[in-house]
Amino acid sequence: MFPSAPHRENEPTKEALSIVNVEQSSSFPQIRRVMSVAQNKNARSFIVLALGLLFLLFWGLGYRGLNDPDEGRYANIALNFLKPGADLWEPRMSGYAHYDKPPLIYWTTAFSFKVFGHNETAARLPSVFGAVLALIGLGWTATRLYGKEVAWWAIFICGTFGQFWLLARFLTPDMLLTGWCTLAIGAWAESRHRKGDWRFWLLSLLFWTLAWWTKATPALIPLLGLTFAVLLARDSAGKNALHPLFLLVGIVVLGSIWYVRMIHQQGELVDFFFIREMKGRITGHIEGRKGPIYYYAALCFVAWLPWWPMVIRAVIAKWKANQLKQTDLRSALGIEGWIVIVGTLVFSCISSKLPAYTLPLAPWAALFFARCILKLKQLIPQKNFNRWAAVSTGAIVVIYISAALVLPKFESRLRFNSSMRETAEVLKQKQGEVVYMDRYWPGMEFYWSPKTFYVVQDDYLFTAKF
């Protein structure tokens, strides 16, 4: 069977029972030595995994120029915070205020620029930081709910998801949001493990609040999925550790500080925040971003490669073993499965659609996949499983290293998502002094220090001048 719902605290795990038995058996010191060796081997496997994933995340991180408009925009706002006399509360770009996102992603990027300099690697470090936080939170949660073996596989799968690896290499708020949300659920799992320890509930509140300060309302979607899962599973321990209503109130109160300050300075921002941003993203955003209702269901088949085919294989293997009928769907999905289902449904019903929106669901898809794949490990010969794992790992490493080397060659051929780095280099060679642009390319300001003029007509930007 698939690993079922998280074990209760009053039900000792096999791991705990084995430790008790060994400690009671003083006549078997060799067993203690075997366990010590196993624990050291387990620790080494996590260290090797961490080093491998860090290598994949950092390899060629700064090779590619900043892609417009998002990376150029976020980088310029962050650089503006480093100017003498800059208002650290009000994000600004190209001489205009920018209120689309709370300021945490800009503050984090500004700090990275301050420490590591004005370059592409420093610009993307906040996303790598968010990826590391997400992997830590995922491992934390998986260990508390299912054990270390599931945690190892969940971290490995999540770190090698195509969506996760790619967005860890782009400066956007989505990966940092994912990191805070995943850590928040990890703190919930720890509180649950400790029978509702309020200290970890407060830690969870802190992480949810930081997620809100990163991208506001999308932080609530994983929380909604977690709440639904806990209530559906009738998990009293999980419910006592969650207190969703108190958590929601705390997040809104602590997360609204920046919004209240901005509205106090400019009262017209009430309509901007509640009509353009909140309502607009649900019913239809001014910038478009529309897609069919099945958009995210289809996206998952690409974003969560290369692992979902193995999940299908595990289900087939279980069906052939006549175990599928014995499975209770509610417990088989686990906490993580319901987070993915609820999150996908909510995002699908929202008008605004982008590939990065479902990133906070990726760690929980990885946890579900890990449980399924470990079930497959029990149903097929160990030799076959090891061969498949080795081949998959090798292919992933080769593909991602190659992609990091090849993608920079196309950075200027991506139409409206191109990088301005090569253009700026040409201007420097030509000793240009002034640049006039009929489209908003914020990346030009990152690479071009002389004067840049935008001559565009738009609702929120008419003529920006540097």
NORPEQUI-V289552 format. One record per residue. RES is the residue in one small letter. PHI is phi in radians with two decimals (* if undefined). PSI is psi in radians with two decimals (999 if undefined). Layout:
res=RES phi=PHI psi=PSI
res=RES phi=PHI psi=PSI
This chain:
res=m phi=* psi=2.71
res=f phi=-1.11 psi=2.61
res=p phi=-0.96 psi=2.28
res=s phi=-1.47 psi=-2.82
res=a phi=-1.04 psi=2.78
res=p phi=-0.90 psi=2.44
res=h phi=-1.21 psi=2.61
res=r phi=-1.35 psi=2.69
res=e phi=-1.17 psi=-0.50
res=n phi=-1.50 psi=0.09
res=e phi=-1.98 psi=1.82
res=p phi=-1.10 psi=2.46
res=t phi=-1.35 psi=2.91
res=k phi=-1.05 psi=-0.62
res=e phi=-1.10 psi=-0.76
res=a phi=-1.18 psi=-0.73
res=l phi=-1.09 psi=-0.68
res=s phi=-1.15 psi=-0.65
res=i phi=-1.14 psi=-0.76
res=v phi=-1.06 psi=-0.78
res=n phi=-1.11 psi=-0.69
res=v phi=-1.17 psi=-0.75
res=e phi=-1.14 psi=-0.50
res=q phi=-1.44 psi=-0.17
res=s phi=-1.90 psi=1.35
res=s phi=-1.17 psi=-0.25
res=s phi=-1.45 psi=0.03
res=f phi=-2.18 psi=1.16
res=p phi=-1.13 psi=-0.47
res=q phi=-1.10 psi=-0.51
res=i phi=-1.16 psi=-0.67
res=r phi=-1.10 psi=-0.71
res=r phi=-1.12 psi=-0.70
res=v phi=-1.08 psi=-0.76
res=m phi=-1.13 psi=-0.66
res=s phi=-1.12 psi=-0.73
res=v phi=-1.10 psi=-0.72
res=a phi=-1.11 psi=-0.70
res=q phi=-1.17 psi=-0.69
res=n phi=-1.14 psi=-0.70
res=k phi=-1.11 psi=-0.68
res=n phi=-1.12 psi=-0.74
res=a phi=-1.12 psi=-0.72
res=r phi=-1.12 psi=-0.65
res=s phi=-1.12 psi=-0.64
res=f phi=-1.22 psi=-0.64
res=i phi=-1.14 psi=-0.79
res=v phi=-1.07 psi=-0.73
res=l phi=-1.07 psi=-0.81
res=a phi=-1.07 psi=-0.79
res=l phi=-1.13 psi=-0.70
res=g phi=-1.12 psi=-0.78
res=l phi=-1.21 psi=-0.65
res=l phi=-1.10 psi=-0.66
res=f phi=-1.07 psi=-0.79
res=l phi=-1.13 psi=-0.63
res=l phi=-1.24 psi=-0.66
res=f phi=-1.61 psi=-0.30
res=w phi=-1.07 psi=2.05
res=g phi=1.14 psi=0.46
res=l phi=-1.05 psi=-0.64
res=g phi=-1.78 psi=0.14
res=y phi=-1.13 psi=-0.66
res=r phi=-1.59 psi=2.44
res=g phi=-1.18 psi=2.80
res=l phi=-1.12 psi=2.26
res=n phi=-1.50 psi=2.29
res=d phi=-1.50 psi=2.73
res=p phi=-1.56 psi=-0.33
res=d phi=-1.15 psi=-0.95
res=e phi=-1.10 psi=-0.73
res=g phi=-1.08 psi=-0.71
res=r phi=-1.14 psi=-0.89
res=y phi=-1.12 psi=-0.65
res=a phi=-1.16 psi=-0.73
res=n phi=-1.17 psi=-0.68
res=i phi=-1.11 psi=-0.73
res=a phi=-1.11 psi=-0.75
res=l phi=-1.11 psi=-0.57
res=n phi=-1.10 psi=-0.57
res=f phi=-1.16 psi=-0.36
res=l phi=-1.53 psi=-0.11
res=k phi=-1.26 psi=2.51
res=p phi=-1.00 psi=2.31
res=g phi=1.39 psi=0.12
res=a phi=-1.18 psi=2.48
res=d phi=-1.32 psi=1.98
res=l phi=-1.29 psi=-0.09
res=w phi=-1.71 psi=-0.48
res=e phi=-1.83 psi=1.91
res=p phi=-1.18 psi=2.37
res=r phi=-2.41 psi=2.53
res=m phi=-2.50 psi=2.42
res=s phi=0.92 psi=0.57
res=g phi=1.48 psi=0.00
res=y phi=-2.10 psi=2.59
res=a phi=-1.22 psi=2.60
res=h phi=-2.35 psi=1.89
res=y phi=-1.91 psi=0.25
res=d phi=-1.13 psi=-0.57
res=k phi=-2.25 psi=2.63
res=p phi=-1.10 psi=2.89
res=p phi=-1.50 psi=-0.03
res=l phi=-1.08 psi=-0.71
res=i phi=-1.12 psi=-0.61
res=y phi=-1.25 psi=-0.72
res=w phi=-1.08 psi=-0.76
res=t phi=-1.10 psi=-0.75
res=t phi=-1.19 psi=-0.67
res=a phi=-1.09 psi=-0.72
res=f phi=-1.09 psi=-0.71
res=s phi=-1.10 psi=-0.76
res=f phi=-1.08 psi=-0.71
res=k phi=-1.08 psi=-0.69
res=v phi=-1.50 psi=-0.74
res=f phi=-1.90 psi=-0.04
res=g phi=1.68 psi=3.08
res=h phi=-1.55 psi=1.53
res=n phi=-2.74 psi=2.97
res=e phi=-1.18 psi=-0.65
res=t phi=-1.08 psi=-0.80
res=a phi=-1.08 psi=-0.65
res=a phi=-1.09 psi=-0.59
res=r phi=-1.67 psi=-0.11
res=l phi=-1.03 psi=-0.64
res=p phi=-1.03 psi=-0.60
res=s phi=-1.23 psi=-0.70
res=v phi=-1.12 psi=-0.70
res=f phi=-1.03 psi=-0.77
res=g phi=-1.11 psi=-0.66
res=a phi=-1.11 psi=-0.74
res=v phi=-1.11 psi=-0.75
res=l phi=-1.04 psi=-0.72
res=a phi=-1.11 psi=-0.74
res=l phi=-1.17 psi=-0.65
res=i phi=-1.14 psi=-0.81
res=g phi=-1.10 psi=-0.67
res=l phi=-1.15 psi=-0.80
res=g phi=-1.09 psi=-0.67
res=w phi=-1.07 psi=-0.88
res=t phi=-1.09 psi=-0.85
res=a phi=-1.10 psi=-0.67
res=t phi=-1.11 psi=-0.76
res=r phi=-1.24 psi=-0.53
res=l phi=-1.63 psi=-0.63
res=y phi=-2.30 psi=-0.21
res=g phi=1.92 psi=2.98
res=k phi=-1.27 psi=-0.58
res=e phi=-1.14 psi=-0.77
res=v phi=-1.10 psi=-0.70
res=a phi=-1.06 psi=-0.75
res=w phi=-1.07 psi=-0.83
res=w phi=-1.19 psi=-0.63
res=a phi=-1.10 psi=-0.76
res=i phi=-1.11 psi=-0.77
res=f phi=-1.08 psi=-0.80
res=i phi=-1.16 psi=-0.80
res=c phi=-1.10 psi=-0.78
res=g phi=-1.14 psi=-0.32
res=t phi=-1.94 psi=0.10
res=f phi=-1.02 psi=2.44
res=g phi=-1.03 psi=-0.78
res=q phi=-1.09 psi=-0.78
res=f phi=-1.15 psi=-0.84
res=w phi=-1.10 psi=-0.74
res=l phi=-1.20 psi=-0.80
res=l phi=-1.32 psi=-0.28
res=a phi=-1.23 psi=-0.21
res=r phi=-1.89 psi=0.25
res=f phi=-2.18 psi=2.44
res=l phi=-1.41 psi=1.68
res=t phi=-2.50 psi=2.87
res=p phi=-1.30 psi=-0.22
res=d phi=-1.13 psi=-0.69
res=m phi=-1.26 psi=-0.67
res=l phi=-1.14 psi=-0.70
res=l phi=-1.00 psi=-0.80
res=t phi=-1.07 psi=-0.71
res=g phi=-1.07 psi=-0.82
res=w phi=-1.16 psi=-0.73
res=c phi=-1.11 psi=-0.71
res=t phi=-1.20 psi=-0.71
res=l phi=-1.10 psi=-0.65
res=a phi=-1.08 psi=-0.72
res=i phi=-1.24 psi=-0.57
res=g phi=-1.09 psi=-0.73
res=a phi=-1.13 psi=-0.64
res=w phi=-1.07 psi=-0.78
res=a phi=-1.08 psi=-0.65
res=e phi=-1.19 psi=-0.73
res=s phi=-1.07 psi=-0.72
res=r phi=-1.08 psi=-0.77
res=h phi=-1.07 psi=-0.59
res=r phi=-1.69 psi=0.38
res=k phi=1.07 psi=0.84
res=g phi=1.42 psi=0.53
res=d phi=-1.00 psi=2.07
res=w phi=-1.19 psi=-0.42
res=r phi=-1.12 psi=-0.70
res=f phi=-1.37 psi=-0.42
res=w phi=-1.13 psi=-0.74
res=l phi=-1.14 psi=-0.65
res=l phi=-1.12 psi=-0.70
res=s phi=-1.09 psi=-0.75
res=l phi=-1.03 psi=-0.72
res=l phi=-1.06 psi=-0.80
res=f phi=-1.17 psi=-0.70
res=w phi=-1.09 psi=-0.68
res=t phi=-1.14 psi=-0.73
res=l phi=-1.11 psi=-0.61
res=a phi=-1.10 psi=-0.72
res=w phi=-1.12 psi=-0.72
res=w phi=-1.20 psi=-0.22
res=t phi=-1.56 psi=-0.78
res=k phi=-2.59 psi=0.24
res=a phi=1.12 psi=-2.27
res=t phi=-1.00 psi=-0.52
res=p phi=-1.00 psi=-0.36
res=a phi=-1.11 psi=-0.42
res=l phi=-1.39 psi=-0.28
res=i phi=-1.23 psi=-0.81
res=p phi=-1.07 psi=-0.61
res=l phi=-1.13 psi=-0.70
res=l phi=-1.07 psi=-0.77
res=g phi=-1.10 psi=-0.72
res=l phi=-1.11 psi=-0.76
res=t phi=-1.08 psi=-0.79
res=f phi=-1.04 psi=-0.76
res=a phi=-1.11 psi=-0.76
res=v phi=-1.13 psi=-0.75
res=l phi=-1.21 psi=-0.71
res=l phi=-1.15 psi=-0.67
res=a phi=-1.39 psi=-0.05
res=r phi=0.91 psi=0.76
res=d phi=-1.52 psi=1.61
res=s phi=-1.13 psi=-0.67
res=a phi=-1.12 psi=-0.73
res=g phi=-1.16 psi=-0.66
res=k phi=-1.16 psi=-0.72
res=n phi=-1.15 psi=-0.48
res=a phi=-1.50 psi=-0.26
res=l phi=-1.67 psi=-0.89
res=h phi=0.82 psi=1.10
res=p phi=-1.04 psi=-0.65
res=l phi=-1.17 psi=-0.79
res=f phi=-1.11 psi=-0.65
res=l phi=-1.12 psi=-0.76
res=l phi=-1.09 psi=-0.78
res=v phi=-1.08 psi=-0.77
res=g phi=-1.10 psi=-0.73
res=i phi=-1.11 psi=-0.80
res=v phi=-1.14 psi=-0.75
res=v phi=-1.14 psi=-0.89
res=l phi=-1.26 psi=-0.53
res=g phi=-1.41 psi=-0.25
res=s phi=-1.55 psi=-0.03
res=i phi=-1.02 psi=-0.84
res=w phi=-1.13 psi=-0.73
res=y phi=-1.10 psi=-0.75
res=v phi=-1.09 psi=-0.73
res=r phi=-1.12 psi=-0.77
res=m phi=-1.15 psi=-0.74
res=i phi=-1.14 psi=-0.63
res=h phi=-1.09 psi=-0.63
res=q phi=-1.34 psi=-0.65
res=q phi=-2.43 psi=1.75
res=g phi=-1.07 psi=-0.47
res=e phi=-1.20 psi=-0.18
res=l phi=-1.23 psi=-0.22
res=v phi=-1.01 psi=-0.85
res=d phi=-1.13 psi=-0.67
res=f phi=-1.10 psi=-0.83
res=f phi=-1.22 psi=-0.79
res=f phi=-1.58 psi=-0.51
res=i phi=-1.69 psi=-1.05
res=r phi=-1.15 psi=-0.82
res=e phi=-1.47 psi=-1.04
res=m phi=-1.23 psi=-1.00
res=k phi=-1.17 psi=-0.71
res=g phi=-1.08 psi=-0.67
res=r phi=-1.26 psi=-0.38
res=i phi=-1.51 psi=-0.79
res=t phi=-1.75 psi=-0.34
res=g phi=2.64 psi=1.91
res=h phi=-1.45 psi=2.66
res=i phi=-1.07 psi=-0.48
res=e phi=-1.59 psi=0.17
res=g phi=1.47 psi=-1.96
res=r phi=1.09 psi=0.58
res=k phi=-1.54 psi=2.81
res=g phi=-2.87 psi=2.87
res=p phi=-1.17 psi=2.85
res=i phi=-1.13 psi=-0.42
res=y phi=-1.57 psi=0.18
res=y phi=-0.93 psi=-0.89
res=y phi=-1.33 psi=-0.53
res=a phi=-1.09 psi=-0.72
res=a phi=-1.23 psi=-0.67
res=l phi=-1.07 psi=-0.62
res=c phi=-1.03 psi=-0.57
res=f phi=-1.18 psi=-0.41
res=v phi=-1.68 psi=-0.80
res=a phi=-1.13 psi=-0.58
res=w phi=-1.84 psi=0.41
res=l phi=-1.25 psi=2.64
res=p phi=-1.77 psi=0.40
res=w phi=-1.74 psi=-0.46
res=w phi=-1.13 psi=-0.49
res=p phi=-1.05 psi=-0.55
res=m phi=-1.22 psi=-0.51
res=v phi=-1.15 psi=-0.75
res=i phi=-1.07 psi=-0.72
res=r phi=-1.10 psi=-0.68
res=a phi=-1.11 psi=-0.72
res=v phi=-1.11 psi=-0.73
res=i phi=-1.12 psi=-0.74
res=a phi=-1.10 psi=-0.66
res=k phi=-1.21 psi=-0.64
res=w phi=-1.13 psi=-0.73
res=k phi=-1.14 psi=-0.51
res=a phi=-1.49 psi=0.13
res=n phi=1.03 psi=0.59
res=q phi=-1.82 psi=-0.19
res=l phi=-1.14 psi=-0.65
res=k phi=-1.19 psi=-0.38
res=q phi=-1.47 psi=-0.09
res=t phi=-1.53 psi=2.26
res=d phi=-1.52 psi=2.04
res=l phi=-1.01 psi=-0.70
res=r phi=-1.07 psi=-0.78
res=s phi=-1.40 psi=-0.54
res=a phi=-1.13 psi=-0.64
res=l phi=-1.21 psi=-0.57
res=g phi=1.21 psi=3.12
res=i phi=-1.00 psi=-0.77
res=e phi=-1.18 psi=-0.65
res=g phi=-1.11 psi=-0.70
res=w phi=-1.25 psi=-0.57
res=i phi=-1.06 psi=-0.74
res=v phi=-1.17 psi=-0.78
res=i phi=-1.13 psi=-0.88
res=v phi=-1.09 psi=-0.77
res=g phi=-1.09 psi=-0.74
res=t phi=-1.13 psi=-0.70
res=l phi=-1.12 psi=-0.75
res=v phi=-1.14 psi=-0.84
res=f phi=-1.08 psi=-0.61
res=s phi=-1.18 psi=-0.54
res=c phi=-1.45 psi=-0.23
res=i phi=-1.48 psi=2.41
res=s phi=-1.13 psi=-0.79
res=s phi=-1.25 psi=2.21
res=k phi=-2.38 psi=2.25
res=l phi=-2.50 psi=2.63
res=p phi=-1.04 psi=-0.47
res=a phi=-1.38 psi=-0.27
res=y phi=-1.07 psi=-0.62
res=t phi=-1.51 psi=0.10
res=l phi=-0.98 psi=-0.69
res=p phi=-1.09 psi=-0.24
res=l phi=-1.54 psi=-0.30
res=a phi=-1.03 psi=-0.76
res=p phi=-1.03 psi=-0.59
res=w phi=-1.41 psi=-0.52
res=a phi=-1.12 psi=-0.70
res=a phi=-1.10 psi=-0.68
res=l phi=-1.15 psi=-0.73
res=f phi=-1.13 psi=-0.75
res=f phi=-1.07 psi=-0.69
res=a phi=-1.06 psi=-0.75
res=r phi=-1.11 psi=-0.72
res=c phi=-1.14 psi=-0.77
res=i phi=-1.16 psi=-0.64
res=l phi=-1.19 psi=-0.50
res=k phi=-1.17 psi=-0.70
res=l phi=-1.06 psi=-0.62
res=k phi=-1.03 psi=-0.54
res=q phi=-1.42 psi=-0.32
res=l phi=-1.80 psi=-0.21
res=i phi=-2.13 psi=2.80
res=p phi=-0.99 psi=2.47
res=q phi=-1.01 psi=-0.65
res=k phi=-1.09 psi=-0.75
res=n phi=-1.13 psi=-0.72
res=f phi=-1.13 psi=-0.77
res=n phi=-1.12 psi=-0.68
res=r phi=-1.13 psi=-0.79
res=w phi=-1.07 psi=-0.76
res=a phi=-1.11 psi=-0.73
res=a phi=-1.16 psi=-0.77
res=v phi=-1.13 psi=-0.77
res=s phi=-1.08 psi=-0.78
res=t phi=-1.10 psi=-0.79
res=g phi=-1.07 psi=-0.75
res=a phi=-1.11 psi=-0.73
res=i phi=-1.08 psi=-0.82
res=v phi=-1.06 psi=-0.81
res=v phi=-1.10 psi=-0.78
res=i phi=-1.12 psi=-0.80
res=y phi=-1.24 psi=-0.69
res=i phi=-1.11 psi=-0.75
res=s phi=-1.12 psi=-0.74
res=a phi=-1.08 psi=-0.70
res=a phi=-1.11 psi=-0.52
res=l phi=-1.46 psi=-0.57
res=v phi=-1.50 psi=-0.67
res=l phi=-0.96 psi=-0.69
res=p phi=-1.03 psi=-0.43
res=k phi=-1.21 psi=-0.29
res=f phi=-1.94 psi=0.17
res=e phi=-1.12 psi=-0.40
res=s phi=-1.76 psi=0.14
res=r phi=-2.12 psi=0.48
res=l phi=-1.89 psi=0.47
res=r phi=0.94 psi=-2.12
res=f phi=-1.30 psi=-0.13
res=n phi=-1.82 psi=0.29
res=s phi=-1.25 psi=2.87
res=s phi=-1.67 psi=2.56
res=m phi=-1.61 psi=0.11
res=r phi=-1.09 psi=-0.86
res=e phi=-1.14 psi=-0.67
res=t phi=-1.09 psi=-0.75
res=a phi=-1.13 psi=-0.63
res=e phi=-1.11 psi=-0.71
res=v phi=-1.10 psi=-0.74
res=l phi=-1.09 psi=-0.67
res=k phi=-1.15 psi=-0.70
res=q phi=-1.13 psi=-0.59
res=k phi=-1.47 psi=0.00
res=q phi=0.98 psi=0.78
res=g phi=-1.19 psi=2.71
res=e phi=-2.08 psi=-0.65
res=v phi=-2.31 psi=2.45
res=v phi=-2.14 psi=2.24
res=y phi=-1.93 psi=2.27
res=m phi=-2.25 psi=2.34
res=d phi=-1.65 psi=0.15
res=r phi=-2.49 psi=2.60
res=y phi=-1.36 psi=1.84
res=w phi=-2.02 psi=1.51
res=p phi=-1.11 psi=-0.41
res=g phi=-1.08 psi=-0.42
res=m phi=-1.07 psi=-0.65
res=e phi=-1.18 psi=-0.52
res=f phi=-1.20 psi=-0.64
res=y phi=-1.74 psi=-0.31
res=w phi=-2.09 psi=1.94
res=s phi=-1.41 psi=-0.54
res=p phi=-1.14 psi=-2.98
res=k phi=-1.21 psi=2.37
res=t phi=-2.21 psi=2.24
res=f phi=-2.05 psi=2.32
res=y phi=-1.84 psi=2.20
res=v phi=-2.02 psi=1.53
res=v phi=-2.38 psi=2.82
res=q phi=-2.12 psi=2.03
res=d phi=-2.62 psi=2.91
res=d phi=-1.16 psi=-0.56
res=y phi=-2.07 psi=-0.02
res=l phi=-2.55 psi=2.00
res=f phi=-1.76 psi=-1.15
res=t phi=-2.43 psi=1.92
res=a phi=-1.73 psi=2.43
res=k phi=-2.35 psi=2.32
res=f phi=-2.15 psi=999
